[in-house]
Amino acid sequence: MMYNPEFADTENTTLEDYLRGIRSHRLAIVVCALAGLLAGLFVFSQLTPSYKSTVSVILGPTRVGSANDTPRAPVLEREAEVLTSDAVAQQVIDRLSLDTTTPALLTTAEVTFLPRSEILDLEITAGSPEDATDIANAFGEVYVEQAEAADAKLLEDRVAVLRQEQENAVAAIDEATAELDRLQELRADQLAESPSDAQAAAVRDTEALLSTAQTVYNLGVAQMRTVSNDLDVAIRALNTRAPSARLLRQATEPTSPSGPSQNVRPRRPHLRAGRRVVLAIVLDRLDTTANDEHSVGLALGAGVLTKVPRLPFKARSGRASLVMQSDAKSGRVQEARESYRRLRSSAQFISSNLPEPDQALVVMITSAFPGEGKSVTSANLAASLATSGSRVVLINADMRRPTVEGLFGIDNGSGLSMFLGGVSDQSLDSLGAVEIDGIPGLWVIPSGPIPANPAELLNSPRFKTVIGELRESVDYVVIDCPPALSTSDPLTVAPLTDGVIVVIDSRRTETDDLLEVRSSLENTGAKILGAVLNRSGRRRQPWWSKDRYAYR
């Protein structure tokens, strides 16, 4: 929760409100504290000594999950879940011949990492220092082996495909050479015959066949050169490949228990319970993460338009994260769809109140930092608007780290960067807009090849012309822009739009970051329409609730 005296008023929750709530419910607090202490004493008496050991893995660029087999930066959240996946845990059990199950082993593992770093720390808790060390090192070794094998296999498969293409090209050249030899011998025999009209016609037919055969031979040679060059590049990439993961620090045996033994008893439990209550209140007041509507409203000066739950692991990247086009039935995916439909309703309401309702609503979507879900939000909002019968254009203006193309499975060979850079002609047809299959009324303009000067291209008159012409031809224009605190691109695009939607990661985005985003955008004259609180906690219904499954 964010607390800032500058914005304090009678409607804001203060420390006195918490204390008043504690006093009014003191009996319930005492009963719950006593019950918790008794349960804690019982559990505490059953505990045996535990030991913790930590292994560190450093990640490098990986081709796994890349659209065109080019190395990309690792996604720490994804790799953390892979490190503690069932597959890795089962291999650890097999390697060490452990007498346990995969779920039981995973309960002893905990992965931590620093945002925007490249290091994963895996901590294992076991009943002996030897077990903790062996299991931690086995997890690290298995993960590194799997990551290296998966990354290398992509290049090995590429080399194998190119070798096969090379063999096919050689066979085609041999076949074309044999045909040329045959036709040349035939022409020589025909020329040796007595001159006549029939002989002349036969020579002309043979020479025509020779010309065609020569063309086939030349094409085969050209293809052979191309495949050979690609094969050399692939082999060089395989031989010089940087490791995608390696052990940074192996686990070492702990010298003392990290948990209490069965002979240890808690001292003065009543004082510990009191300290926990006070600590909980203080930590709540010091937490500056923008994880609720109140904090977001104070920081951005605009409300939360929708809350999107944290998606299951398999739906967090690639086309699966386009939940508006997914047929997944899980509860969180269905909640996410409803969240994006609420965001669509907000956009439709804003559009109906534009000064010129006949023109399209142009909205820019950005975030404070990378990895907060702005591209996924842009894609799902555009898809949701299109499914309601509107004509929607989604512009990928993130020419630094384009993501939208991978969500829709479209090619990024040409697009916005080539148009703005003057590589293509000035017709809007050369923007390379792609109509998405299965979503009538949705067009996506790819970012195009990564340019050297994306901020300058977005500030060009051509981009203003694109926005102006799209206003007249569609109902909605959604622009996916880079993060506002990482680049200056959103500050260039924002004044051209009707408003900005800021995507917030409820787990890590700080309110100070949002204040900086707000200041930067307002200095350009942009209007903040609201926020999307991404990866928010789910509100769980009690088991006795009558409407628990009413809308599933």
Order of alpha helices (4+ residues) and beta strands (2+ residues): alpha-alpha-beta-alpha-alpha-alpha-beta-beta-alpha-alpha-beta-alpha-alpha-beta-alpha-beta-alpha-beta-alpha-alpha-beta-beta-alpha-alpha-beta-alpha-beta-alpha-beta
